[in-house]
Amino acid sequence: MESLTAMQDNPLELDPARPVTLDGVDYMIEGRQGSNLALFNTLTGQTLTMTYSAVMRRIGLSDIPLDHVVDIRTADARLGPLQKWWKNFLTRQVEEVAYGKPHDELTYRPEYDPASTTQDQRLDRKAAELTPLQMRGTSRSNLKKLVGKLKKQKSTGLVDGRSIRIRDPFAKIDARLYRMMAQRVAAAKDDSTATTEQLIADVSGDWIGQYPDEADRLPSPSTLRRKFDLLTDGRYTKESANNRRTNEGAPKRYMEGRPAFAPGEEVQVDSTTLDVEVLGDDGEPFRPILTTFICKGTHSILAIMVTKSVKGVDLAYLLAKALSIPDLRPGPDLPYNLNELRRLPWAEAHIEADLEGKDTGRPIIMIRRIVTDLGPDYQSNAFLAACHQFCIDVTNAAPGTGTDKAIVERSHRTIKDLFCRYLPGFTGGNPDNRGKNIDHISIHTLAYVLDLWVRHVWQNLETSALRNPEHPGRRYSPNTMYEALTYRTGCLYAPISPDTYISLLPVEDHKIGRMGFQMSHRRYDTPALNPYRGKPSGNALLGDLWEVHYDPNNPAMVWVRIPDLECFPDAGAYIECPWVNAEAFDAPFSRAIREAAENLAQLGYQITSRERHALSRRIVKGAYAAAEKEDRDAEKREAAEKLAAEQGMARPNPKQVVEPEVPSSVSPGVEDTNGYDLFDPDAMVDAMDARQYDTPDTDSAGTSSESEVSGSEMTAVVSPDPDNHADD
């Protein structure tokens, strides 16, 4: 009788009849009491008592090869539902041929009972049983092969070897070609993004150029495509050039993490250009730059700003925002109407209180260390001096390694995905996604809305980076993590004063005139500036101009710094100067008027500053040329009139004369002349000259002399004969 399973020794069972070797000496196991074993030394005859765990460590743990188990698990993981059913079905059939019944059955079928049948008989019956199914792999020869594998390799023998085969994907190509391909992929780091066809063409050309006699060893394009797909996987060779450079610049070594165990222990800062177009103070659209301070331990955004450019003084201003409480910052809040945000009537009595309540829940964190890149703005003296003043360490990230500031880099991506795409000026992220009609909001409106979004969305948003180690599926928000870490580490520090906050704001130098001063086409003035109008500041370094501090994201107020001189009544203080024209936003229909004016301006109904000089030149030059032409024409007309006056007669253009039916009706007493001819002034002058010298007296007919002919008579219709004159 054949057994279902072959008898074999259990590798996990110790045989008491066999000695165990400890330090080269054989011991027999005499007995066990609890966790202790009694060992008999076969050389000395002494008995040694040791704990069970100590004996197992000294004799060596069971090293059992489980390759077949791994192969089965790997093969099963790659099978689909139908393939798994077919594998289980075929395994049961093979087991019935080999052992008479499947391993999960209790009884034998009579025709497969090993006690009464042989394996060949069971093979014949099983092949005949499966033939009507017309399924692949059920022939007698294949079943016999599977039975042999099952008895020799157990269940591993039934696994398709092709599914678990391990082989080098580049084993079948020339090693020289592999090096060429690897070099080509590595060299693409700083190049423009290439396609797979370009890489194949470059490598093929390199191979033929170096080995012209071995062109037949070059694989097919499809094979090269598969190999390049393997080489470029995860290296962004055929994708974004920015991601490719960042990936290639990261150190190729093991990098330990830098966990942050307290709020503010590490703060990462970085800047990026947003996919949004906004209007600046000059009314021109541009894409603003977003700069963010984010805490690594809590993922809280401590400060954020949007500007047209980033300088060291802007980063100092951002540091001031991070170290101050919003409610205690100097200056008025940016009014809603200034931002052109629509507010419903029912919200007037509630929304302000609700927002103030939310604002008090914003985390206030003391910064201990800042991680920045090597940009010139982050290495400026203004920013580094401010950090040194507040005892903040500055750590520079490795060049070209965005992973050193991974949290702030990822936060910018989240802001673009969750915030920017819902703004009117969203540009789509790339030219392919950009729309034709893009509305614009002001940069101050963007800063205000972004601040609201950070307070109400970001700080309460569950993030995948903040997880419970015990329950990794549970995620936390920045506010939740801040509160939890604060209870453990504490967070007590004094926020900066209003004067310190103002001193960290960006600065411009201006002259205080009788109407104040202008910044970004806005006028600022206050009665407190009366003692300083038209006077020098005394600061020779600034050219006797006055130092004006301003908030880049809030133009409602600026501050004039008064030098610490005895001649100034406000020496060493900051004078608040409000925006003079800010009340214009509260005028009736102000928003509708501004929107209408902006729409008309965009239609091109006005002359821009860029076109004014060219258009003025064309108008002036054209008008001057027209005036000169008119003067020349007038001079010609005057000369013609003068010449005509000197000749004593007018010279009209010849006209066609219509002959009347009765000639006497035109000139009574004149006989019919058988037709009229056109008046010829030149012939008339010649005739008059001839008569003047030949017959000065009147003729016998009693006609008048030439001197008595009037100008009106000369323009009448006369005969071409000089002797035929009409009577007076």
Salt bridges, closest charged atoms under 4 A:
GLU2 OE2 - ARG122 NH2 3.80
GLU2 OE1 - LYS151 NZ 3.33
ASP15 OD2 - ARG18 NE 3.59
ASP23 OD2 - ARG58 NH2 1.84
ASP76 OD1 - LYS87 NZ 3.70
GLU95 OE1 - HIS103 ND1 2.89
GLU96 OE2 - ARG109 NE 2.82
GLU96 OE1 - LYS126 NZ 2.70
ASP104 OD2 - ARG92 NH1 2.71
GLU105 OE2 - ARG92 NH2 3.06
GLU111 OE2 - ARG109 NH1 3.69
ASP120 OD1 - ARG140 NH2 3.99
ASP124 OD1 - ARG140 NE 2.44
GLU129 OE1 - ARG109 NH2 3.39
GLU129 OE1 - LYS126 NZ 3.66
ASP160 OD2 - ARG162 NH2 3.05
ASP174 OD2 - ARG176 NH2 3.01
ASP174 OD2 - ARG217 NH2 3.04
GLU197 OE2 - ARG225 NH2 2.30
ASP202 OD2 - ARG184 NH1 3.98
ASP206 OD2 - ARG184 NH2 2.62
GLU214 OE1 - ARG176 NH2 2.65
GLU214 OE1 - ARG217 NE 3.58
ASP229 OD1 - LYS238 NZ 2.75
GLU248 OE2 - ARG235 NE 3.09
GLU266 OE2 - ARG258 NH2 2.87
GLU266 OE1 - LYS296 NZ 3.81
GLU266 OE1 - ARG369 NH2 2.91
ASP270 OD2 - LYS405 NZ 3.60
ASP275 OD1 - ARG287 NH2 2.93
GLU277 OE2 - ARG434 NH2 3.01
GLU277 OE1 - HIS440 NE2 2.92
ASP281 OD1 - HIS444 NE2 3.29
ASP281 OD1 - ARG522 NH2 2.85
ASP282 OD2 - LYS308 NZ 4.00
GLU340 OE1 - ARG591 NE 3.46
GLU340 OE2 - ARG594 NH2 2.38
GLU352 OE2 - ARG343 NH1 3.46
ASP359 OD1 - ARG455 NE 3.43
GLU409 OE2 - LYS405 NZ 3.24
ASP417 OD2 - ARG413 NE 3.13
ASP451 OD1 - ARG362 NH2 3.10
ASP451 OD2 - ARG455 NH1 3.42
GLU462 OE2 - ARG474 NH1 3.67
GLU462 OE1 - ARG475 NH2 3.72
GLU470 OE2 - HIS471 NE2 3.91
GLU508 OE1 - HIS510 NE2 2.87
ASP525 OD1 - ARG533 NH2 2.78
GLU547 OE2 - HIS549 NE2 2.69
GLU595 OE2 - ARG591 NE 3.00
GLU630 OE2 - ARG637 NH2 3.75
ASP633 OD2 - LYS629 NZ 3.30
ASP682 OD1 - ARG651 NH1 3.73
